Amino acid sequence: MIGIGQSLFDNFASMEIRYPEECRAGVRAQQRYEAINNHVSYRLLDRRARRDVSGPLSVLGMREAGSLALGYNRDRHATDIRVHGEGLPRYCFVLTTSGALKMSVGGMAPVVGDRDRGLIYDGRHQRNFETLEDTARMLMWVEASRFERALVAAMDEPLHDRLEFVSQIDWSSANAAAVRRSIEYFVSELKDPQGLASVPAALESFTDSIVHLMLHGLPHSYSERMKRTAAAPVPAHLRRAIAFMHASADQSVTVADVAAAAGCGTRTLLNAFRRFRETTPLAALQDIRLQHARKALLSDSTGEPISVIARRFGFSNLSRFTAAYGKRFGETPKEARSSNVHNQAAPR
């Protein structure tokens, strides 16, 4: 069980949501989160609860630690919560400690989270929640880039679509129980001033471990492909080809160049990509260039023009680059740069 107490929240950045005195029960209390570019609105589901003005409607807190963040939300009354706008490029794992909530994300059917069932959502999606009275939950946020890098390493191939987890977790399953214990361990470590968060190397190692555990223990859109990769070892010439593509992402290369670096013929290379990657060498090369362009956008602190970054990685037409980038990552290059600015400005 997760132990929640003042020692956990001493270093949290927190806030309270209250209804203005002039608000009617059916009117939403609203809050703007500038650091994550979200607009969140709250509406009491029970109009009688509006008479209770003895405390805040909701309490929220968050603490960041490297690529991870721990959040805490508590709603005193049954509340309808709606989150709009661009969010953080992170995945959120929800452990409900009291009450229950119903979540709807991206037009999908609602799912319920309670003490027996956890929830997962992509922080970049708009989402709605309905909570019961006195509902509290812990939230672990993990940067999406950590999952993307781990997936590429596990499958030895580029990602063609955004990672999507199954949105409800059955905590009674063995794999999910291991994930929950890891989150509980992280919570306990944040209580200790000399705990995991105070040792960067240990925090990085733990982050790698929990990302690996989540990818292998929880169902998602790449689960079957990961199983196939494990069952069918990738031939050496394909690994050499992919490594060459990454090393040459900012250079002008042809399929013949890739085949030569891999030590095979172009037909063999084509067959290898079709069999083991379900794509073509050219499509794989473009995807790798997009990945490198994204990394440059998210790490850039000099304000280098997007068009210059695009050209560096082989995209001479900015409109086509923007379209390909949007299809690959679900956001435009401009939005990616904006999220990078927000992340750099967000309190740590």
N, C-alpha and C positions, 0 to 999 in steps of 0.2 A: 504494500500500500504506500501511496505517496504521502510523506509527512509534510504538512503545510503549516507554517508558523511564521512569526515575525522575523526569525533569523533568515528565512528564505527571501523575504521582501525588502530587507534593509538596503540592498543595492539595486532595487528595481526602479526604473522610471515609471511612474504611475499617474493615473488621472481618475477623476470621478465624473460620471455623467448624471446630471440633474435636470429635471424639468424646470423651465422658467415658471415663476409663480402664476403668470397669466395664461399658461398653456392649458388647453382643454385636454381631456383624457385621450381623445382620438387624434390629437396633433402630435407629430413626431418631434422628439428632442433630437438635435443634430450635432454632429461633431466632425470637424475637418482635421485629418491627420496629415499635416504638410510633409512630414519626413517620409511618408510612404505613399503620398499622393492618393489617399483614399478619402471618400466622403461616406460617412456612416450615419444612418438614421435609426432611431429607436421609437417604438410605439408600444404602449402597454396593451396587452391583449384583454385584460380585465379592467374595465372602466372604474370599478370600485377601488382598485389599487391606487388610483390617482389621489385618493384622499390621504394616503400615507406619505407625508412629506418629511418624515423623521430622518431620512438618510438618502444617500445617492441611489439613483435607479440602477446604475451599473458601476463596477470598479474594474479597472484594467491596469495591468502592469507588464513590463517587459524588461529583460536583461539580455544583452548580447554577449557572446563569447566566441570569437573567431567566426567561423562559418555557421555557427549555431546560435539560436536565440531561444530563450524560454519565456513564455507568456503566461499570464493568469487572468481569467475573466470570471466575474461573478455577477449574476443578475438577481436582484432581490425579488422581482415579480416576473410573471410570465410575460415575455417581451418578444416582439417581432423586430429583428435586426436586419438591416439591408446595407450591403457594402457595395459601393459603386466606384468607378474610376480605375486607373492603373494601380496595381498593387506591386508588391515586392516579387522578384523572380525567386521565390522560395516555395518549398512544399511544407505544409503545416500538418502535424500529427496531433490529434486532439484526444486527450484522456479526460473523460468526464468523472469528476470526483463526487458530485452530488447532483440530484435532479436528472434532467434529460433535455436533449435538444434535437430538433429536426433540421437538416441542412439540405438546401437545394443549390446546385452549382451548375452554371452554364446550360440551363434548360434541361438538365437530367432529372430523373425522378427523385423525390426526396428520400433521404436515408436518415436513420435515427442513431444518435450516439448516447450511450448511457454507461453505467459502470461495467457492463459486460461487452459493450461494443464501442470501438474507437472510430474516429473519422479521419480521413485524409483529404486535403484539397490543395490545389495549385493556387498560390497567392496572387497570381496574375488574373484569375477569373473573378467576375462579379459573383456574389453569392448572397443567399438569404438564410437566416436562422430563425427558428421559433423555439424559445426556451420555456421550460416550466418554471414555476416559482422556486426560488432559491437554487438556481442551477450554477454550479461552479465547474471550471475545467482548466487543466493545464494544457499548454500548447507548446510543442517543440517545432521550431522553424529551422529548416535546413536549406542552404543555398542550392538552387537548381543546378548551378554549374558543377557542384560536387557530384551530383548524380550523373550528369552528362559525361563528365570525365571518367567516372567509374564504369559506366555502361560501355563507352568506347573501348576502354581497356579490357573489359570482360569479354566483349564480343569481337574485339579487334576489327571493328568496322565503324563507319560514320553513322550517326543517327539520322533517319529520314523524317521522323515525326517527333513531336514533343512527347516526353514521357508522361503517361497517365496512369496513376495508381487506381485500383478498385477503391471506391470511396468509403467503404465500411470495413472495419477490421473486427474479426471475431477473436477476442482476447483469449478464448479458451483453447485455440489451436497452439501447438507447440512452437511454431515459428513466430506467431504473433506474441505469445507470452515472452519469448526471448527479447523481442523488440521492446515490449513494455518494461521488462526488467532493466534494459539498458537506459531507457528514458528515466526511470525512477532513480537509477544510479546517478545520472547526470543531475537530476534535481537535488539529490543529497549532496553532491559535490559542490553545487553552487552555494550551499549554506555555509561552507567552510572557507574562510578567507584565504587559506593556504591549500585549497582544493585544486581540482583539475584545471579550472579556468585560470589559475595563477601560474601554470606551467605550460607555455606555448607548445612545446614538443609533445607533451602528454595529451594536450587538447587536440592537436592535429592527428595523433595516432587514434584517439578515441573517435574523432569525426570520421576518419577513414573506416574504422571498424563498424560503426553504426550505419553508415551509408551502405557498406557491403552487406550487412545483416538485413537491412530494409529491402535492398534490391533482390536478395536471394530468398528472403523469408516472406515477403508480401507480394500478392499478385498485382501485375501491372501490364502495360501494353507491350513490353519487351520480354516478358517471362518466357514465352515459348521459344523465342529466338535465342535467348541465353541458354536454354536447355539444348537446342540443336547445336549451338556452338560448342558446348561442352562435350556433346556426343560425337561430333565430327571435327577433329582437329584441323585447323587451317593449314594448308600446305605452305612450305617455307617460301616459295616464290611469291605467293600472295601477300605474306607478311612483309617481304622485302619491297613489294610494289607499294603497299600502303605507307610504309616508312619513308620511301622515296617521295611519295606525294606530299607527305607532311613536311619533309625537309625542303621541298621545292615549291611550296604553296605560293611563294611570291616570285616565282620564275616562270618563264614561258617554256612549257614542256608539252610533248605530244605523247600519244599512246605508245608509239614506238620507243620513245625515250624511257617510258615507265617499264615497258617490257624488257628493254636492254638492261635497265638497272635491276630488274627482278631476275634476270638470267633465264628468260623463256621467250617464246615467240608470241606475237600479238594474239593469235588464235587461242593459244593456251591461256593467256592472260584473260581474254574475254570469257572463256569457258569457266575459269576459276571464279571470276566476279559473279557470273550468272549463278553458279552452283552454290557458292558459299556466302554471297552477299546479296543475292537477288537484285543486282543492279549491273550497270556497265562501268568500265574504267572511267569514261568521261564524266558520268554522273557522280561517281565517287570522288573524282578530282574536284569537281565543282563544289560538292558538299564539304570537302576538307578545306577548300579555299574560303567558303562561307564561315566555317568554324574559326579559322584564323582571323578573318576580318572581324568577327564578333569579339574574339579575345582582344583584338587591338582596340575596338570601340569601347569595351568595358574597362580596359586598363589605361586608356589614354587620359592624361591629365594636362595636355598642352593645347587642347582644342584644335587638333589637326582636322582639316576639312574632311567630311565623310567621303567626298569624291576622290580625294587623294588616297585614302585608305582603300577604297574600292578598286582603284587603278593598280595599287600595289599588289593586290591579289587577283589580278586578271580580269576585272570587270570595268571595261572602258565606258559602258553605257550606264549612267547612274540610275535611270528609271528601271532598267532591267535588273540591276543589282538590288534596288529597293524591293522590287516584286519578288525576286528569288529569296531575299533575306526574310521578307514577311511570311512567305509560304513555309520557310524552313523553321523559323523561330517564333512565329505568331505575333511579331511586333516589327515595326519599321526600324531602320538604323537610327533614325532621329529619336525614337522612343527609347531605344537601348541606351543611347548616349544620355538621355534625360534621366533614366533610372540610375545610371552610373553617377551622375551629379548628385542625385538625391541620396544615394547610398554613402557617398563621400561626406555629405553634409549631415547625415543622420548621427545623433549622439551615440557614443559607444559606452 
